[in-house]
Amino acid sequence: MLEDNQKSNKSNDWKEREIGAFWTRDSAKGKYLSGSIEVDELGLKKKIKVVMFPNRYKDNDKKPDYVLYVSKDAEAPLTEDSSNNQVESTKKEEIPDSLV
């Protein structure tokens, strides 16, 4: 019984710390991640759609492995109803030529 409570507390802790999720996508130019992150602006939580691409210009360990961008169609914050449409719209997201 005590072990179940400890497992439950650990999963609740992870759920409380979660700020986003990403899905792997394929395009003609390569693989990338799309998803959303949730930010807190003055007590109001807001979801921002983002895309993440591998850094193809990484030539030393001081440069990042991946670069995160706000998705082009992310001007409006996500709602519960629009989150399902997010997956479809980010599939159409183009990879910048600078990352190819």
Beta strands, then each sheet from edge to edge (+ up, - down):
strand 1: 20-27
strand 2: 30-41
strand 3: 44-54
strand 4: 66-70
sheet 1: 1+ 2- 3+ 4-
end
